[in-house]
Amino acid sequence: MFADRHIVLASASPRRLEILRQIGIEPELHPVEVEEDNTLTTQRDEEAVVSANAALKAQAAAAAYDDAIVIGADTIVSLDGVIFGKPVDRADAKRMLETLSGNTHKVYTGICLIDTKTHKTVGGASVCEVTFPKLKEREIEEYLDSGEPFDKAGAYGIQGRGALLVDRIEGDYYTVVGLSVPLLRRLEIILAMV
């Protein structure tokens, strides 16, 4: 992928880095701090939210490079029109897990690619449905005690202990982890054509 170009990941996410390494890409990491906007409106759905936030991250990192492909990504969890980002503390994480318990929610991941040499930008979003069984209080407390939920959208990580909370998924697993490989491949093809 990306024909021997210099790849920059505008993220500090170890999960996104691991996914890129799995597919043979060793990116330079360029974490950025941007003010994400997770507001839903009648004109702005979840796909628009993650796409916009991914673009903000990619743009912030792209300013530092003359010849690179910059990857920005954003992931959110949504249930009944309510967005679940990263929890602010243990009580927030517990509230999220209790709300997701026994329900099917959607995970959205947006990706933005910027070619800083040609100034071309492409982006898109993917979605996956995730179903949790009815979780017992003990299961939630044990998961919170693991420390895993606190830097993840929706307060769980499917690639770790959070897998024990999931009954089934419908769609792309990598969307739930935080970087959809099928979407990344489609965007790379589009970027090469525009």
N, C-alpha and C positions, 0 to 999 in steps of 0.2 A: 504494500500500500504506500501511496504518496511518493513513489519513484525516487527514493534516496534524498528526499527533501529534509531539511532541518525541521523537526516537529517540536512544538512547545505546548505543554499542557498548562493552561491557566487555572491550576488547582493544586491544592496540597493533599488531595484525597488519595490515600494509599490504595483504595479499591479501584479508582480510575487508572492509576499507574499500573496496577497489576493486570487489569484487562488489556491495556495497550501492550504490555510486555508479553502477554499470552499470544497476541497476534503478531509479534515480531517487531514492535515499535518501541524504541527506547527514547522517550521524549526528554527534553529539558523541562524541568519544573519551574514554573513562574507563577506562584500563588498570588492572587490579587484580592484586595478587599473592595467590594462594591456594595452599595446599598440596594439589596434586592427588593423588588416590589411584588408581593404575593397577593395583590388585590384582584379579586374576580369582579367583573362587571358584565352587563349584557353584551358588551362589545369585546370583552377580554376573558376567554375561557382558560382552563388550566394549560392547554398546549401553548397558548399565546404567552402565558406567564413564564413557563420554563424556557421558551424560545427567547423571550426578551432578556431574561436573567442570564442565559448562556451567552447571548450577544454582548451584554454589558461586560461580562468577565473576559471574553475573547478580545474585545476592543481595548480594555484596560491593559492587557498584556501585549497586544499587537503593537502598541506605541513604542515598545522597546526594541523592535526587530525590523530589519530591512529586507530580509530574505528568509522567511520561515512560514510554515503552516501552523497557525495557532488554533488550538482546540479549547473552546469554552463549553462547559456543561453545567446543567442545573437539574436537580431532582426534587420533586414534591410528592406527597401523598395526599389524596383527596377522597373524602367520604361525604356524600350528600351535599356537595357544594362548599364544604369546609376544607381549607388547606391545612395540612399538618407539616410544618417544617421541622427543623431540629428543635428538640425540647430545650427550654431554658434552664430547667433544673429537674430534680427527681420527681417532684409532684407533677410537673408538666408532662414528663415522660409517662408516668403512671396513668394520668388522665387520658393521654393518647392511646395507650395500650388497652385500657378499659373500654374506650370508645370503639376501637377497631375489633375488639373481641366479639366473635360470633357474627361478624359482618364481612362483606366483600367490598374492598376499596380499590381505588385505582392509583397506580404509580405512574407518574409522567416524568420523562427525562427529555430535556432539550439539549441540542448540540448546535454549536455555531463554529464554522471553520472560516478563518480569514487567511488568505494568501497575502502576506505583507509585501511581496514582490510585485504582484499584479493588482493589488487592492481589491480583489474579488472576495465576496462574502457569500456564504450559503448557510442556511440553517433549517432546522426542522425539529420535530418532536415525535416521541413514541410513547405508547401507553400499554400498560399491562394490568390485568385484574388479579388481585391477590385476596384469597379468602382465609380468614383466621377461624379456627374453631372457637367455641366458648372457652375462654381461658379461666383457669382457677386463680384465685388471689395469690396462692403460693407460687404458681408458675410466673406470674407477673413480678412478684417480689424477688424471686430467684434471678430472673432475667435482669431486673434493675440492679441487683447486687453484683452482677457480672461486670457492670460498668459499660457494657457494649452499646446501650441505646442512646447515649448522650450526644453523639456527633452525627446522628443519622436522621434523615427525614422520616417522620412517622414513628420515631423512637425504636426502630428495629433494623437489623441488618440480616438479610436473607442468606448472605454468604457465610455467616457465623452462627452463633448460638440462636439467633433469631429464626433460623430455619425450623427450630422446634415449635415455633409459634404459628407456622404456616400450614394450612390444610391442603391448599392447591393454588396453582397460578395458571392463568390463561394468557399467553403472550410470550414476549421475549424476556427471558430471565435477566439478561444484562441490563434491560431497562430498570429493573428493580434494584440491581446492584449500583447503577448510576452512570453507565455509559453504554448505550445500545450499540452493539457491534454491527447489526444489520443496517441501522440508520447511519452510522459512521461510514460504512462502505458506500451506501447510496449517495451520501453527501460528497464523499471524495470523488465519485464518478461525475456528479453534477459540477463540482468545482473545476474539474479538468475540462469540462465542455463549455463553461461560460466564459 
